[in-house]
Protein backbone atom coordinates (compact mmCIF):
# COMPACT_ATOMS: atom_id res chain seq x y z
CA UNK A 1 0.00 0.00 0.00
CA UNK A 2 1.47 3.34 -0.99
CA UNK A 3 0.33 6.91 -0.67
CA UNK A 4 0.57 7.35 -4.45
CA UNK A 5 -1.93 4.55 -4.93
CA UNK A 6 -4.46 6.56 -2.96
CA UNK A 7 -4.36 9.19 -5.65
CA UNK A 8 -6.02 6.82 -8.08
CA UNK A 9 -9.22 6.62 -6.04
CA UNK A 10 -12.04 8.83 -7.19
CA UNK A 11 -13.26 10.43 -3.97
CA UNK A 12 -9.85 11.04 -2.46
CA UNK A 13 -8.49 12.41 -5.72
CA UNK A 14 -11.29 14.95 -5.66
CA UNK A 15 -10.49 15.80 -2.06
CA UNK A 16 -6.81 16.26 -2.80
CA UNK A 17 -7.60 18.41 -5.81
CA UNK A 18 -9.92 20.56 -3.74
CA UNK A 19 -7.36 20.90 -0.99
CA UNK A 20 -4.76 22.01 -3.50
CA UNK A 21 -6.81 25.04 -4.55
CA UNK A 22 -8.00 26.17 -1.14
CA UNK A 23 -6.26 29.43 -0.20
CA UNK A 24 -3.65 29.23 2.54
CA UNK A 25 -4.96 30.68 5.78
CA UNK A 26 -8.54 30.60 4.52
CA UNK A 27 -9.97 30.36 8.01
CA UNK A 28 -8.71 31.07 11.50
CA UNK A 29 -10.85 28.27 12.96
CA UNK A 30 -12.29 25.07 11.56
CA UNK A 31 -15.39 25.71 9.49
CA UNK A 32 -17.59 23.24 7.64
CA UNK A 33 -18.71 24.35 4.20
CA UNK A 34 -20.10 22.75 1.06
CA UNK A 35 -16.70 23.20 -0.56
CA UNK A 36 -14.63 21.42 2.08
CA UNK A 37 -16.90 18.54 3.07
CA UNK A 38 -18.64 15.54 1.61
CA UNK A 39 -21.16 13.17 3.12
CA UNK A 40 -21.11 9.49 2.15
CA UNK A 41 -24.35 7.74 2.96
CA UNK A 42 -26.99 5.31 1.80
CA UNK A 43 -30.48 4.36 2.84
CA UNK A 44 -29.09 2.02 5.52
CA UNK A 45 -25.76 0.71 6.82
CA UNK A 46 -25.44 -1.74 3.95
CA UNK A 47 -26.02 0.86 1.28
CA UNK A 48 -23.62 3.23 3.03
CA UNK A 49 -20.90 0.58 2.86
CA UNK A 50 -21.55 0.21 -0.86
CA UNK A 51 -21.39 3.99 -1.31
CA UNK A 52 -18.06 4.08 0.55
CA UNK A 53 -16.75 1.39 -1.79
CA UNK A 54 -17.99 3.22 -4.86
CA UNK A 55 -16.39 6.48 -3.73
CA UNK A 56 -13.02 4.99 -2.86
CA UNK A 57 -12.35 2.21 -5.36
CA UNK A 58 -12.44 2.47 -9.12
CA UNK A 59 -13.70 -0.22 -11.46
CA UNK A 60 -11.64 -3.40 -11.29
CA UNK A 61 -9.47 -2.26 -8.36
CA UNK A 62 -10.25 -5.00 -5.83
CA UNK A 63 -9.78 -8.61 -6.91
CA UNK A 64 -10.15 -9.72 -3.28
CA UNK A 65 -12.97 -8.16 -1.25
CA UNK A 66 -13.40 -8.44 2.51
CA UNK A 67 -16.95 -8.76 3.83
CA UNK A 68 -18.21 -8.49 7.41
CA UNK A 69 -21.64 -8.64 9.01
CA UNK A 70 -23.54 -5.41 9.41
CA UNK A 71 -25.70 -6.87 12.19
CA UNK A 72 -23.21 -6.95 15.07
CA UNK A 73 -19.69 -5.77 15.70
CA UNK A 74 -17.57 -8.51 17.37
CA UNK A 75 -16.25 -10.35 14.31
CA UNK A 76 -15.85 -7.14 12.32
CA UNK A 77 -13.69 -5.16 14.74
CA UNK A 78 -10.37 -6.53 13.51
CA UNK A 79 -11.27 -6.58 9.81
CA UNK A 80 -9.90 -3.24 8.55
CA UNK A 81 -6.21 -4.26 8.47
CA UNK A 82 -7.23 -7.38 6.57
CA UNK A 83 -9.16 -5.32 4.02
CA UNK A 84 -6.27 -2.90 3.66
CA UNK A 85 -3.80 -5.71 3.08
CA UNK A 86 -5.77 -6.58 -0.05
CA UNK A 87 -6.48 -2.96 -1.04
CA UNK A 88 -10.12 -3.83 -0.49
CA UNK A 89 -13.15 -1.96 0.73
CA UNK A 90 -14.91 -3.42 3.75
CA UNK A 91 -18.40 -4.34 2.64
CA UNK A 92 -21.21 -5.17 5.04
CA UNK A 93 -23.76 -7.89 4.44
CA UNK A 94 -26.92 -9.17 6.05
CA UNK A 95 -26.77 -12.54 7.74
CA UNK A 96 -28.92 -14.51 5.29
CA UNK A 97 -28.92 -12.49 2.08
CA UNK A 98 -26.81 -10.07 0.10
CA UNK A 99 -28.06 -6.48 0.29
CA UNK A 100 -29.47 -4.80 -2.79
CA UNK A 101 -26.65 -3.74 -5.10
CA UNK A 102 -24.04 -5.89 -3.35
CA UNK A 103 -23.56 -8.32 -6.24
CA UNK A 104 -23.28 -5.44 -8.70
CA UNK A 105 -20.58 -3.82 -6.57
CA UNK A 106 -18.57 -7.05 -6.45
CA UNK A 107 -18.73 -7.18 -10.24
CA UNK A 108 -17.72 -3.51 -10.55
CA UNK A 109 -14.74 -4.04 -8.27
CA UNK A 110 -13.62 -7.00 -10.36
CA UNK A 111 -13.80 -9.35 -7.39
CA UNK A 112 -12.48 -12.84 -7.98
CA UNK A 113 -12.40 -13.77 -4.30
CA UNK A 114 -14.36 -12.77 -1.22
CA UNK A 115 -13.14 -13.22 2.35
CA UNK A 116 -15.99 -13.54 4.84
CA UNK A 117 -15.12 -12.48 8.38
CA UNK A 118 -16.98 -14.47 11.03
CA UNK A 119 -18.79 -17.77 11.30
CA UNK A 120 -22.13 -18.87 9.94
CA UNK A 121 -23.85 -17.33 12.94
CA UNK A 122 -22.74 -13.96 11.59
CA UNK A 123 -22.77 -14.61 7.82
CA UNK A 124 -24.75 -17.69 6.83
CA UNK A 125 -24.03 -20.35 4.26
CA UNK A 126 -26.81 -18.79 2.18
CA UNK A 127 -24.73 -15.68 1.64
CA UNK A 128 -21.66 -17.76 0.88
CA UNK A 129 -23.64 -19.67 -1.75
CA UNK A 130 -25.00 -16.46 -3.28
CA UNK A 131 -21.46 -15.16 -3.71
CA UNK A 132 -20.20 -18.45 -5.17
CA UNK A 133 -23.09 -18.36 -7.63
CA UNK A 134 -21.60 -15.13 -8.98
CA UNK A 135 -18.52 -17.10 -10.01
CA UNK A 136 -16.48 -15.72 -7.10
CA UNK A 137 -14.46 -17.95 -4.77
CA UNK A 138 -15.09 -17.62 -1.03
CA UNK A 139 -12.78 -17.94 1.96
CA UNK A 140 -14.00 -17.63 5.53
CA UNK A 141 -11.97 -16.48 8.53
CA UNK A 142 -13.60 -17.35 11.82
CA UNK A 143 -12.95 -18.75 15.27
CA UNK A 144 -14.67 -20.14 18.33
CA UNK A 145 -15.32 -16.58 19.51
CA UNK A 146 -14.48 -12.95 18.67
CA UNK A 147 -11.03 -13.28 20.26
CA UNK A 148 -10.00 -16.26 18.18
CA UNK A 149 -11.47 -14.70 15.05
CA UNK A 150 -9.31 -11.62 15.60
CA UNK A 151 -6.24 -13.82 16.12
CA UNK A 152 -6.96 -15.73 12.92
CA UNK A 153 -7.22 -12.43 11.08
CA UNK A 154 -3.92 -11.39 12.65
CA UNK A 155 -2.31 -14.63 11.44
CA UNK A 156 -3.45 -13.73 7.94
CA UNK A 157 -2.25 -10.12 8.14
CA UNK A 158 1.01 -10.87 9.92
CA UNK A 159 2.98 -8.68 12.31
CA UNK A 160 5.26 -5.94 11.02
CA UNK A 161 6.01 -3.43 13.76
CA UNK A 162 2.87 -2.94 15.83
CA UNK A 163 0.13 -4.91 17.54
CA UNK A 164 -2.97 -3.17 18.82
CA UNK A 165 -4.99 -4.56 21.70
CA UNK A 166 -8.50 -3.27 22.42
CA UNK A 167 -11.58 -4.47 24.22
CA UNK A 168 -13.85 -6.94 22.48
CA UNK A 169 -16.78 -5.79 24.59
CA UNK A 170 -17.37 -2.59 22.64
CA UNK A 171 -16.56 -1.13 19.26
CA UNK A 172 -15.43 2.46 19.72
CA UNK A 173 -11.75 1.93 20.61
CA UNK A 174 -11.17 -0.48 17.74
CA UNK A 175 -12.78 1.93 15.31
CA UNK A 176 -10.54 4.77 16.49
CA UNK A 177 -7.39 2.85 15.58
CA UNK A 178 -8.66 1.11 12.44
CA UNK A 179 -7.55 3.68 9.81
CA UNK A 180 -3.95 3.74 11.04
CA UNK A 181 -3.81 0.02 11.81
CA UNK A 182 -5.23 -0.59 8.36
CA UNK A 183 -2.76 1.67 6.55
CA UNK A 184 0.22 -0.05 8.13
CA UNK A 185 -1.50 -3.45 8.04
CA UNK A 186 -0.98 -3.98 11.75
CA UNK A 187 -3.29 -6.48 13.47
CA UNK A 188 -5.92 -5.62 16.06
CA UNK A 189 -6.34 -8.14 18.88
CA UNK A 190 -9.34 -8.22 21.20
CA UNK A 191 -9.53 -9.12 24.88
CA UNK A 192 -12.34 -9.24 27.44
CA UNK A 193 -12.84 -6.11 29.48
CA UNK A 194 -11.97 -7.96 32.68
CA UNK A 195 -10.37 -11.24 33.61
CA UNK A 196 -7.61 -13.29 32.07
CA UNK A 197 -6.34 -12.76 28.54
CA UNK A 198 -7.64 -15.59 26.31
CA UNK A 199 -4.97 -18.22 25.74
CA UNK A 200 -5.21 -17.85 21.96
CA UNK A 201 -4.43 -14.12 22.28
CA UNK A 202 -1.59 -14.68 24.74
CA UNK A 203 -0.05 -17.32 22.49
CA UNK A 204 -0.16 -15.04 19.47
CA UNK A 205 1.53 -12.21 21.35
CA UNK A 206 4.19 -14.51 22.78
CA UNK A 207 5.00 -15.79 19.30
CA UNK A 208 4.85 -12.41 17.55
CA UNK A 209 6.50 -9.82 19.76
CA UNK A 210 6.14 -6.37 18.13
CA UNK A 211 8.36 -3.30 18.34
CA UNK A 212 5.27 -1.26 19.15
CA UNK A 213 2.71 -2.81 21.51
CA UNK A 214 -0.29 -0.48 21.80
CA UNK A 215 -3.06 -0.91 24.34
CA UNK A 216 -6.15 1.14 23.55
CA UNK A 217 -8.48 2.07 26.38
CA UNK A 218 -8.20 2.26 30.15
CA UNK A 219 -7.79 -0.66 32.53
CA UNK A 220 -11.56 -1.13 32.74
CA UNK A 221 -11.54 -1.78 28.99
CA UNK A 222 -8.25 -3.70 28.71
CA UNK A 223 -6.91 -5.12 31.96
CA UNK A 224 -3.25 -4.70 32.95
CA UNK A 225 -2.54 -8.42 32.48
CA UNK A 226 -2.15 -7.94 28.73
CA UNK A 227 0.73 -5.51 29.21
CA UNK A 228 2.80 -8.20 30.91
CA UNK A 229 2.74 -10.30 27.74
CA UNK A 230 4.85 -7.86 25.76
CA UNK A 231 8.63 -7.71 25.85
CA UNK A 232 8.68 -4.06 24.74
CA UNK A 233 7.07 -1.45 26.98
CA UNK A 234 3.45 -1.07 25.86
CA UNK A 235 1.97 2.32 25.06
CA UNK A 236 -1.48 2.69 26.61
CA UNK A 237 -3.72 5.35 25.10
CA UNK A 238 -6.96 6.08 26.89
CA UNK A 239 -9.33 8.64 28.28
CA UNK A 240 -12.37 8.82 30.55
CA UNK A 241 -14.75 8.29 27.61
CA UNK A 242 -14.61 6.70 24.16
CA UNK A 243 -14.32 10.18 22.68
CA UNK A 244 -11.33 11.04 24.87
CA UNK A 245 -9.68 7.75 23.92
CA UNK A 246 -10.38 8.55 20.28
CA UNK A 247 -8.63 11.91 20.70
CA UNK A 248 -5.73 10.36 22.65
CA UNK A 249 -5.01 7.94 19.82
CA UNK A 250 -5.37 10.48 17.01
CA UNK A 251 -3.09 12.92 18.87
CA UNK A 252 -0.53 10.15 19.34
CA UNK A 253 -0.66 9.08 15.69
CA UNK A 254 -0.06 12.65 14.56
CA UNK A 255 2.75 13.25 17.05
CA UNK A 256 4.52 10.06 15.97
CA UNK A 257 4.09 10.86 12.28
CA UNK A 258 1.92 7.80 11.70
CA UNK A 259 -0.60 10.23 10.24
CA UNK A 260 1.44 12.71 8.23
CA UNK A 261 -1.30 15.13 7.23
CA UNK A 262 -4.28 16.11 9.37
CA UNK A 263 -6.05 17.78 6.44
CA UNK A 264 -8.21 14.79 5.56
CA UNK A 265 -10.51 14.00 8.43
CA UNK A 266 -13.38 11.52 8.69
CA UNK A 267 -16.30 12.06 11.05
CA UNK A 268 -18.61 9.32 12.29
CA UNK A 269 -21.02 8.63 15.08
CA UNK A 270 -19.51 7.03 18.15
CA UNK A 271 -22.81 5.48 19.19
CA UNK A 272 -22.91 2.75 16.53
CA UNK A 273 -20.31 0.94 14.48
CA UNK A 274 -21.35 0.17 10.86
CA UNK A 275 -20.65 3.48 9.12
CA UNK A 276 -17.33 3.99 10.91
CA UNK A 277 -16.33 0.40 10.16
CA UNK A 278 -16.85 0.56 6.41
CA UNK A 279 -15.53 4.13 6.39
CA UNK A 280 -12.37 3.12 8.23
CA UNK A 281 -11.23 1.12 5.21
CA UNK A 282 -11.48 4.28 3.11
CA UNK A 283 -9.74 6.38 5.76
CA UNK A 284 -6.95 3.80 5.92
CA UNK A 285 -5.92 4.61 2.35
CA UNK A 286 -4.32 7.87 3.49
CA UNK A 287 -4.41 7.27 6.52
CA UNK A 288 -6.69 9.89 8.04
CA UNK A 289 -8.03 10.50 11.50
CA UNK A 290 -11.46 9.12 12.25
CA UNK A 291 -13.15 11.44 14.73
CA UNK A 292 -16.01 9.90 16.66
CA UNK A 293 -18.78 12.14 17.91
CA UNK A 294 -21.82 11.87 20.15
CA UNK A 295 -25.11 13.46 19.01
CA UNK A 296 -24.17 16.29 21.37
CA UNK A 297 -20.42 16.47 20.72
CA UNK A 298 -18.04 16.21 23.65
CA UNK A 299 -15.16 18.59 24.27
CA UNK A 300 -12.72 15.91 23.04
CA UNK A 301 -14.45 15.65 19.66
CA UNK A 302 -14.71 19.41 19.25
CA UNK A 303 -11.07 19.91 20.19
CA UNK A 304 -10.00 17.51 17.46
CA UNK A 305 -11.90 19.45 14.83
CA UNK A 306 -10.20 22.68 15.86
CA UNK A 307 -6.74 21.26 16.61
CA UNK A 308 -6.41 19.31 13.36
CA UNK A 309 -7.62 22.13 11.11
CA UNK A 310 -5.34 23.19 8.27
CA UNK A 311 -5.85 25.57 5.34
CA UNK A 312 -6.48 22.48 3.20
CA UNK A 313 -8.86 20.64 5.54
CA UNK A 314 -11.41 18.36 3.93
CA UNK A 315 -14.07 16.58 5.99
CA UNK A 316 -15.75 13.32 5.03
CA UNK A 317 -18.91 12.63 7.02
CA UNK A 318 -19.85 8.97 7.24
CA UNK A 319 -23.55 8.16 7.28
CA UNK A 320 -26.78 10.08 6.85
CA UNK A 321 -28.65 12.51 9.05
CA UNK A 322 -29.72 9.79 11.49
CA UNK A 323 -26.08 8.89 12.06
CA UNK A 324 -24.46 12.34 12.12
CA UNK A 325 -27.07 15.08 11.96
CA UNK A 326 -26.57 18.59 10.64
CA UNK A 327 -27.21 19.86 14.16
CA UNK A 328 -24.43 17.62 15.48
CA UNK A 329 -22.06 18.97 12.86
CA UNK A 330 -23.08 22.52 13.69
CA UNK A 331 -22.18 21.94 17.33
CA UNK A 332 -19.01 20.08 16.42
CA UNK A 333 -17.69 23.00 14.36
CA UNK A 334 -18.99 25.76 16.63
CA UNK A 335 -16.28 28.27 17.47
Buried (B, 14 or more C-beta within 10 A) or exposed (E): BEEEEBEEBBBBEEBBEBBEEBEEEBBEEBBBEEEBBBBBBBEBBBBBBBBBBBBBBBEEBBBBBBBBBBBBBBBBBBBBBBBBBBBBBBBBBBBEEBBEBBBEBBBBBBBEBBBBBBBBEBBBEBBBEBBEEBEBEBEBBBBEBBBBBBBBBBBBBEBEEBBBBBBBBBBBBBBBBBBBBBBBBBBBBBBBBEEEBBEBBBEBBEEBEBEBBBBBBBBEBBBEBBBEBBEEEBBBBBBEBBBBBBBBBBBBBBEEEBBEBBBBBBBBBBBBBBBBBBBBBBBBBBBBBBBBBBEEBBEBBBBBBEEBBBEBBBBBBBBBEEBBBEEBBEBBBEE
